[in-house]
């Protein structure tokens, strides 16, 4: 299974549209459009999981930089999420807001 990051999406793009776009290159397992946790509005990026690594690489090569809607897509293999070590958290992170008086 290969997880693909799709960035620079138009906010009106649906999961079905992304599934159809990537299905041209192979079997799509899941499509997840990321939304803002407070407003529920799309944030302009998504993740697509494809079952075949070879097909996923073909999709990445063909779709990266292609124009859909008014935006050129950014398509690459998703990187693992980084977890912060709480001991070394900086004041620029969002967690410092919880400790305001």
N, CA, C and O atoms as a GROMACS GRO file, in nm:
protein
  404
    1UNK      N    1   0.085  -0.117   0.000
    1UNK     CA    2   0.000   0.000   0.000
    1UNK      C    3   0.090   0.124   0.000
    1UNK      O    4   0.184   0.132   0.078
    2UNK      N    5   0.061   0.219  -0.087
    2UNK     CA    6   0.138   0.343  -0.096
    2UNK      C    7   0.047   0.461  -0.066
    2UNK      O    8  -0.061   0.474  -0.125
    3UNK      N    9   0.091   0.547   0.025
    3UNK     CA   10   0.016   0.665   0.063
    3UNK      C   11   0.072   0.784  -0.014
    3UNK      O   12   0.192   0.809  -0.011
    4UNK      N   13  -0.016   0.857  -0.084
    4UNK     CA   14   0.024   0.967  -0.171
    4UNK      C   15  -0.033   1.098  -0.117
    4UNK      O   16  -0.151   1.106  -0.084
    5UNK      N   17   0.052   1.200  -0.109
    5UNK     CA   18   0.010   1.335  -0.072
    5UNK      C   19  -0.031   1.408  -0.199
    5UNK      O   20   0.041   1.405  -0.299
    6UNK      N   21  -0.146   1.475  -0.195
    6UNK     CA   22  -0.193   1.556  -0.307
    6UNK      C   23  -0.218   1.695  -0.252
    6UNK      O   24  -0.310   1.716  -0.173
    7UNK      N   25  -0.137   1.791  -0.296
    7UNK     CA   26  -0.148   1.928  -0.246
    7UNK      C   27  -0.191   2.025  -0.352
    7UNK      O   28  -0.195   1.992  -0.471
    8UNK      N   29  -0.222   2.147  -0.308
    8UNK     CA   30  -0.264   2.257  -0.394
    8UNK      C   31  -0.398   2.227  -0.460
    8UNK      O   32  -0.423   2.266  -0.575
    9UNK      N   33  -0.485   2.158  -0.387
    9UNK     CA   34  -0.618   2.125  -0.438
    9UNK      C   35  -0.711   2.245  -0.432
    9UNK      O   36  -0.702   2.328  -0.342
   10UNK      N   37  -0.798   2.252  -0.528
   10UNK     CA   38  -0.906   2.349  -0.523
   10UNK      C   39  -0.998   2.307  -0.408
   10UNK      O   40  -1.020   2.188  -0.386
   11UNK      N   41  -1.052   2.403  -0.334
   11UNK     CA   42  -1.134   2.372  -0.217
   11UNK      C   43  -1.265   2.302  -0.253
   11UNK      O   44  -1.332   2.248  -0.165
   12UNK      N   45  -1.304   2.303  -0.380
   12UNK     CA   46  -1.428   2.238  -0.421
   12UNK      C   47  -1.407   2.094  -0.466
   12UNK      O   48  -1.503   2.026  -0.501
   13UNK      N   49  -1.282   2.046  -0.466
   13UNK     CA   50  -1.252   1.909  -0.509
   13UNK      C   51  -1.314   1.809  -0.412
   13UNK      O   52  -1.302   1.824  -0.291
   14UNK      N   53  -1.379   1.707  -0.468
   14UNK     CA   54  -1.443   1.604  -0.384
   14UNK      C   55  -1.358   1.477  -0.382
   14UNK      O   56  -1.268   1.458  -0.465
   15UNK      N   57  -1.388   1.391  -0.286
   15UNK     CA   58  -1.318   1.263  -0.277
   15UNK      C   59  -1.344   1.179  -0.402
   15UNK      O   60  -1.255   1.110  -0.450
   16UNK      N   61  -1.467   1.185  -0.454
   16UNK     CA   62  -1.500   1.109  -0.575
   16UNK      C   63  -1.418   1.157  -0.695
   16UNK      O   64  -1.375   1.076  -0.777
   17UNK      N   65  -1.396   1.288  -0.707
   17UNK     CA   66  -1.316   1.341  -0.817
   17UNK      C   67  -1.172   1.292  -0.807
   17UNK      O   68  -1.112   1.255  -0.908
   18UNK      N   69  -1.116   1.292  -0.686
   18UNK     CA   70  -0.980   1.243  -0.668
   18UNK      C   71  -0.970   1.093  -0.696
   18UNK      O   72  -0.875   1.046  -0.758
   19UNK      N   73  -1.068   1.019  -0.649
   19UNK     CA   74  -1.070   0.873  -0.673
   19UNK      C   75  -1.071   0.846  -0.824
   19UNK      O   76  -0.998   0.759  -0.872
   20UNK      N   77  -1.153   0.919  -0.898
   20UNK     CA   78  -1.161   0.901  -1.043
   20UNK      C   79  -1.029   0.939  -1.110
   20UNK      O   80  -0.984   0.869  -1.201
   21UNK      N   81  -0.969   1.048  -1.066
   21UNK     CA   82  -0.842   1.094  -1.123
   21UNK      C   83  -0.733   0.989  -1.105
   21UNK      O   84  -0.661   0.959  -1.199
   22UNK      N   85  -0.720   0.934  -0.985
   22UNK     CA   86  -0.615   0.836  -0.957
   22UNK      C   87  -0.650   0.697  -1.009
   22UNK      O   88  -0.559   0.617  -1.034
   23UNK      N   89  -0.778   0.666  -1.027
   23UNK     CA   90  -0.818   0.534  -1.077
   23UNK      C   91  -0.769   0.511  -1.219
   23UNK      O   92  -0.758   0.396  -1.262
   24UNK      N   93  -0.739   0.617  -1.293
   24UNK     CA   94  -0.683   0.601  -1.427
   24UNK      C   95  -0.546   0.531  -1.423
   24UNK      O   96  -0.502   0.475  -1.523
   25UNK      N   97  -0.479   0.535  -1.308
   25UNK     CA   98  -0.345   0.479  -1.294
   25UNK      C   99  -0.344   0.348  -1.215
   25UNK      O  100  -0.242   0.279  -1.215
   26UNK      N  101  -0.454   0.313  -1.149
   26UNK     CA  102  -0.458   0.188  -1.075
   26UNK      C  103  -0.565   0.188  -0.968
   26UNK      O  104  -0.646   0.280  -0.959
   27UNK      N  105  -0.564   0.081  -0.887
   27UNK     CA  106  -0.665   0.063  -0.783
   27UNK      C  107  -0.641   0.159  -0.667
   27UNK      O  108  -0.531   0.167  -0.613
   28UNK      N  109  -0.746   0.232  -0.631
   28UNK     CA  110  -0.741   0.328  -0.521
   28UNK      C  111  -0.810   0.265  -0.400
   28UNK      O  112  -0.925   0.223  -0.408
   29UNK      N  113  -0.738   0.258  -0.288
   29UNK     CA  114  -0.793   0.201  -0.165
   29UNK      C  115  -0.876   0.305  -0.089
   29UNK      O  116  -0.994   0.282  -0.061
   30UNK      N  117  -0.816   0.420  -0.057
   30UNK     CA  118  -0.888   0.524   0.017
   30UNK      C  119  -0.848   0.662  -0.035
   30UNK      O  120  -0.739   0.682  -0.089
   31UNK      N  121  -0.939   0.758  -0.016
   31UNK     CA  122  -0.914   0.899  -0.045
   31UNK      C  123  -0.961   0.977   0.077
   31UNK      O  124  -1.074   0.961   0.122
   32UNK      N  125  -0.873   1.062   0.130
   32UNK     CA  126  -0.907   1.142   0.248
   32UNK      C  127  -0.871   1.288   0.223
   32UNK      O  128  -0.753   1.322   0.213
   33UNK      N  129  -0.972   1.374   0.213
   33UNK     CA  130  -0.948   1.517   0.200
   33UNK      C  131  -0.941   1.573   0.342
   33UNK      O  132  -1.030   1.551   0.423
   34UNK      N  133  -0.834   1.644   0.370
   34UNK     CA  134  -0.812   1.698   0.504
   34UNK      C  135  -0.891   1.827   0.522
   34UNK      O  136  -0.887   1.917   0.437
   35UNK      N  137  -0.962   1.835   0.634
   35UNK     CA  138  -1.044   1.953   0.663
   35UNK      C  139  -0.997   2.020   0.791
   35UNK      O  140  -0.934   1.958   0.876
   36UNK      N  141  -1.029   2.147   0.804
   36UNK     CA  142  -0.997   2.222   0.925
   36UNK      C  143  -1.082   2.167   1.039
   36UNK      O  144  -1.202   2.147   1.022
   37UNK      N  145  -1.021   2.143   1.153
   37UNK     CA  146  -1.096   2.081   1.264
   37UNK      C  147  -1.200   2.175   1.324
   37UNK      O  148  -1.298   2.128   1.381
   38UNK      N  149  -1.180   2.307   1.311
   38UNK     CA  150  -1.275   2.401   1.368
   38UNK      C  151  -1.389   2.436   1.273
   38UNK      O  152  -1.505   2.442   1.314
   39UNK      N  153  -1.357   2.458   1.144
   39UNK     CA  154  -1.459   2.503   1.049
   39UNK      C  155  -1.515   2.391   0.962
   39UNK      O  156  -1.624   2.403   0.907
   40UNK      N  157  -1.440   2.281   0.950
   40UNK     CA  158  -1.483   2.173   0.863
   40UNK      C  159  -1.456   2.199   0.716
   40UNK      O  160  -1.490   2.116   0.632
   41UNK      N  161  -1.396   2.313   0.683
   41UNK     CA  162  -1.366   2.347   0.545
   41UNK      C  163  -1.240   2.274   0.499
   41UNK      O  164  -1.149   2.251   0.578
   42UNK      N  165  -1.235   2.237   0.370
   42UNK     CA  166  -1.114   2.171   0.318
   42UNK      C  167  -0.992   2.261   0.332
   42UNK      O  168  -1.001   2.383   0.322
   43UNK      N  169  -0.877   2.198   0.357
   43UNK     CA  170  -0.752   2.273   0.376
   43UNK      C  171  -0.666   2.275   0.250
   43UNK      O  172  -0.557   2.334   0.251
   44UNK      N  173  -0.712   2.212   0.142
   44UNK     CA  174  -0.640   2.220   0.015
   44UNK      C  175  -0.543   2.106  -0.010
   44UNK      O  176  -0.462   2.112  -0.102
   45UNK      N  177  -0.551   2.000   0.072
   45UNK     CA  178  -0.468   1.883   0.045
   45UNK      C  179  -0.540   1.756   0.087
   45UNK      O  180  -0.637   1.759   0.164
   46UNK      N  181  -0.491   1.644   0.034
   46UNK     CA  182  -0.555   1.515   0.059
   46UNK      C  183  -0.450   1.405   0.056
   46UNK      O  184  -0.334   1.427   0.020
   47UNK      N  185  -0.493   1.286   0.097
   47UNK     CA  186  -0.410   1.167   0.090
   47UNK      C  187  -0.486   1.060   0.013
   47UNK      O  188  -0.605   1.037   0.037
   48UNK      N  189  -0.416   0.994  -0.079
   48UNK     CA  190  -0.474   0.887  -0.159
   48UNK      C  191  -0.390   0.763  -0.135
   48UNK      O  192  -0.267   0.768  -0.151
   49UNK      N  193  -0.453   0.654  -0.098
   49UNK     CA  194  -0.382   0.527  -0.081
   49UNK      C  195  -0.411   0.438  -0.202
   49UNK      O  196  -0.526   0.412  -0.236
   50UNK      N  197  -0.302   0.391  -0.264
   50UNK     CA  198  -0.316   0.300  -0.378
   50UNK      C  199  -0.258   0.165  -0.339
   50UNK      O  200  -0.160   0.157  -0.264
   51UNK      N  201  -0.319   0.059  -0.390
   51UNK     CA  202  -0.280  -0.076  -0.349
   51UNK      C  203  -0.148  -0.121  -0.410
   51UNK      O  204  -0.077  -0.201  -0.349
   52UNK      N  205  -0.114  -0.073  -0.528
   52UNK     CA  206   0.010  -0.115  -0.595
   52UNK      C  207   0.112  -0.002  -0.593
   52UNK      O  208   0.084   0.110  -0.633
   53UNK      N  209   0.232  -0.034  -0.544
   53UNK     CA  210   0.339   0.066  -0.538
   53UNK      C  211   0.380   0.113  -0.678
   53UNK      O  212   0.408   0.231  -0.698
   54UNK      N  213   0.383   0.023  -0.773
   54UNK     CA  214   0.420   0.059  -0.911
   54UNK      C  215   0.318   0.153  -0.974
   54UNK      O  216   0.355   0.251  -1.039
   55UNK      N  217   0.191   0.122  -0.953
   55UNK     CA  218   0.085   0.209  -1.006
   55UNK      C  219   0.087   0.345  -0.936
   55UNK      O  220   0.063   0.448  -1.000
   56UNK      N  221   0.116   0.346  -0.807
   56UNK     CA  222   0.123   0.471  -0.732
   56UNK      C  223   0.236   0.559  -0.786
   56UNK      O  224   0.218   0.680  -0.802
   57UNK      N  225   0.352   0.499  -0.816
   57UNK     CA  226   0.464   0.575  -0.871
   57UNK      C  227   0.431   0.631  -1.009
   57UNK      O  228   0.470   0.743  -1.042
   58UNK      N  229   0.358   0.553  -1.090
   58UNK     CA  230   0.313   0.603  -1.220
   58UNK      C  231   0.220   0.722  -1.203
   58UNK      O  232   0.234   0.822  -1.274
   59UNK      N  233   0.126   0.712  -1.110
   59UNK     CA  234   0.033   0.822  -1.085
   59UNK      C  235   0.106   0.947  -1.038
   59UNK      O  236   0.074   1.058  -1.082
   60UNK      N  237   0.203   0.930  -0.950
   60UNK     CA  238   0.281   1.043  -0.900
   60UNK      C  239   0.354   1.112  -1.015
   60UNK      O  240   0.350   1.234  -1.027
   61UNK      N  241   0.421   1.033  -1.100
   61UNK     CA  242   0.496   1.089  -1.213
   61UNK      C  243   0.404   1.165  -1.309
   61UNK      O  244   0.439   1.273  -1.357
   62UNK      N  245   0.289   1.109  -1.337
   62UNK     CA  246   0.199   1.169  -1.436
   62UNK      C  247   0.120   1.287  -1.382
   62UNK      O  248   0.092   1.381  -1.455
   63UNK      N  249   0.082   1.283  -1.254
   63UNK     CA  250  -0.007   1.385  -1.200
   63UNK      C  251   0.063   1.502  -1.133
   63UNK      O  252   0.005   1.609  -1.120
   64UNK      N  253   0.188   1.484  -1.090
   64UNK     CA  254   0.260   1.594  -1.025
   64UNK      C  255   0.280   1.707  -1.126
   64UNK      O  256   0.340   1.687  -1.231
   65UNK      N  257   0.230   1.826  -1.092
   65UNK     CA  258   0.242   1.942  -1.180
   65UNK      C  259   0.130   1.956  -1.280
   65UNK      O  260   0.122   2.056  -1.351
   66UNK      N  261   0.042   1.855  -1.288
   66UNK     CA  262  -0.070   1.865  -1.382
   66UNK      C  263  -0.174   1.963  -1.327
   66UNK      O  264  -0.191   1.975  -1.206
   67UNK      N  265  -0.242   2.030  -1.417
   67UNK     CA  266  -0.339   2.133  -1.378
   67UNK      C  267  -0.479   2.072  -1.371
   67UNK      O  268  -0.526   2.010  -1.467
   68UNK      N  269  -0.543   2.089  -1.257
   68UNK     CA  270  -0.682   2.045  -1.237
   68UNK      C  271  -0.755   2.160  -1.173
   68UNK      O  272  -0.717   2.207  -1.065
   69UNK      N  273  -0.862   2.205  -1.239
   69UNK     CA  274  -0.926   2.328  -1.195
   69UNK      C  275  -0.835   2.443  -1.236
   69UNK      O  276  -0.800   2.456  -1.353
   70UNK      N  277  -0.798   2.525  -1.140
   70UNK     CA  278  -0.708   2.638  -1.170
   70UNK      C  279  -0.570   2.620  -1.107
   70UNK      O  280  -0.486   2.709  -1.117
   71UNK      N  281  -0.546   2.507  -1.043
   71UNK     CA  282  -0.422   2.486  -0.970
   71UNK      C  283  -0.340   2.372  -1.030
   71UNK      O  284  -0.394   2.273  -1.079
   72UNK      N  285  -0.207   2.387  -1.024
   72UNK     CA  286  -0.117   2.277  -1.060
   72UNK      C  287  -0.100   2.193  -0.934
   72UNK      O  288  -0.060   2.244  -0.830
   73UNK      N  289  -0.129   2.064  -0.944
   73UNK     CA  290  -0.123   1.975  -0.829
   73UNK      C  291   0.021   1.946  -0.786
   73UNK      O  292   0.112   1.941  -0.869
   74UNK      N  293   0.038   1.928  -0.658
   74UNK     CA  294   0.163   1.879  -0.601
   74UNK      C  295   0.134   1.736  -0.557
   74UNK      O  296   0.052   1.714  -0.467
   75UNK      N  297   0.199   1.639  -0.619
   75UNK     CA  298   0.171   1.499  -0.591
   75UNK      C  299   0.304   1.429  -0.562
   75UNK      O  300   0.394   1.429  -0.645
   76UNK      N  301   0.314   1.370  -0.443
   76UNK     CA  302   0.434   1.294  -0.409
   76UNK      C  303   0.400   1.190  -0.303
   76UNK      O  304   0.291   1.190  -0.246
   77UNK      N  305   0.494   1.101  -0.280
   77UNK     CA  306   0.471   0.999  -0.177
   77UNK      C  307   0.466   1.067  -0.041
   77UNK      O  308   0.552   1.148  -0.008
   78UNK      N  309   0.365   1.033   0.037
   78UNK     CA  310   0.347   1.096   0.168
   78UNK      C  311   0.459   1.056   0.261
   78UNK      O  312   0.505   0.941   0.262
   79UNK      N  313   0.504   1.152   0.340
   79UNK     CA  314   0.606   1.127   0.441
   79UNK      C  315   0.537   1.093   0.573
   79UNK      O  316   0.426   1.139   0.597
   80UNK      N  317   0.600   1.013   0.656
   80UNK     CA  318   0.539   0.981   0.786
   80UNK      C  319   0.522   1.107   0.871
   80UNK      O  320   0.603   1.199   0.864
   81UNK      N  321   0.416   1.108   0.949
   81UNK     CA  322   0.391   1.222   1.038
   81UNK      C  323   0.499   1.226   1.146
   81UNK      O  324   0.533   1.124   1.206
   82UNK      N  325   0.551   1.346   1.170
   82UNK     CA  326   0.652   1.362   1.274
   82UNK      C  327   0.583   1.395   1.406
   82UNK      O  328   0.492   1.478   1.411
   83UNK      N  329   0.626   1.329   1.511
   83UNK     CA  330   0.571   1.355   1.643
   83UNK      C  331   0.672   1.436   1.722
   83UNK      O  332   0.790   1.403   1.727
   84UNK      N  333   0.625   1.543   1.784
   84UNK     CA  334   0.713   1.630   1.862
   84UNK      C  335   0.743   1.568   1.997
   84UNK      O  336   0.658   1.504   2.058
   85UNK      N  337   0.864   1.587   2.042
   85UNK     CA  338   0.902   1.548   2.177
   85UNK      C  339   0.856   1.662   2.268
   85UNK      O  340   0.906   1.773   2.256
   86UNK      N  341   0.764   1.637   2.356
   86UNK     CA  342   0.705   1.741   2.441
   86UNK      C  343   0.807   1.813   2.529
   86UNK      O  344   0.782   1.927   2.568
   87UNK      N  345   0.919   1.750   2.560
   87UNK     CA  346   1.020   1.815   2.644
   87UNK      C  347   1.086   1.932   2.572
   87UNK      O  348   1.129   2.028   2.636
   88UNK      N  349   1.094   1.926   2.441
   88UNK     CA  350   1.165   2.027   2.364
   88UNK      C  351   1.070   2.112   2.282
   88UNK      O  352   1.111   2.168   2.181
   89UNK      N  353   0.947   2.124   2.323
   89UNK     CA  354   0.848   2.199   2.248
   89UNK      C  355   0.878   2.349   2.254
   89UNK      O  356   0.910   2.402   2.361
   90UNK      N  357   0.869   2.414   2.142
   90UNK     CA  358   0.899   2.557   2.138
   90UNK      C  359   0.773   2.639   2.166
   90UNK      O  360   0.661   2.589   2.159
   91UNK      N  361   0.795   2.765   2.197
   91UNK     CA  362   0.682   2.856   2.222
   91UNK      C  363   0.606   2.890   2.096
   91UNK      O  364   0.497   2.945   2.104
   92UNK      N  365   0.661   2.858   1.980
   92UNK     CA  366   0.591   2.888   1.856
   92UNK      C  367   0.486   2.783   1.822
   92UNK      O  368   0.409   2.801   1.727
   93UNK      N  369   0.481   2.674   1.896
   93UNK     CA  370   0.379   2.574   1.870
   93UNK      C  371   0.245   2.619   1.927
   93UNK      O  372   0.240   2.712   2.007
   94UNK      N  373   0.140   2.553   1.887
   94UNK     CA  374   0.005   2.592   1.931
   94UNK      C  375  -0.024   2.557   2.076
   94UNK      O  376  -0.112   2.617   2.137
   95UNK      N  377   0.050   2.461   2.133
   95UNK     CA  378   0.019   2.417   2.268
   95UNK      C  379   0.045   2.525   2.373
   95UNK      O  380  -0.012   2.519   2.482
   96UNK      N  381   0.128   2.622   2.342
   96UNK     CA  382   0.156   2.727   2.442
   96UNK      C  383   0.030   2.809   2.470
   96UNK      O  384   0.021   2.874   2.574
   97UNK      N  385  -0.067   2.807   2.379
   97UNK     CA  386  -0.189   2.886   2.397
   97UNK      C  387  -0.276   2.833   2.511
   97UNK      O  388  -0.351   2.909   2.572
   98UNK      N  389  -0.265   2.705   2.539
   98UNK     CA  390  -0.348   2.645   2.644
   98UNK      C  391  -0.309   2.694   2.782
   98UNK      O  392  -0.388   2.683   2.875
   99UNK      N  393  -0.188   2.746   2.798
   99UNK     CA  394  -0.137   2.783   2.928
   99UNK      C  395  -0.148   2.933   2.959
   99UNK      O  396  -0.090   2.982   3.056
  100UNK      N  397  -0.222   3.004   2.875
  100UNK     CA  398  -0.241   3.147   2.900
  100UNK      C  399  -0.332   3.167   3.020
  100UNK      O  400  -0.421   3.086   3.047
  101UNK      N  401  -0.308   3.273   3.088
  101UNK     CA  402  -0.390   3.304   3.208
  101UNK      C  403  -0.494   3.407   3.172
  101UNK      O  404  -0.573   3.447   3.257
   0.00000   0.00000   0.00000
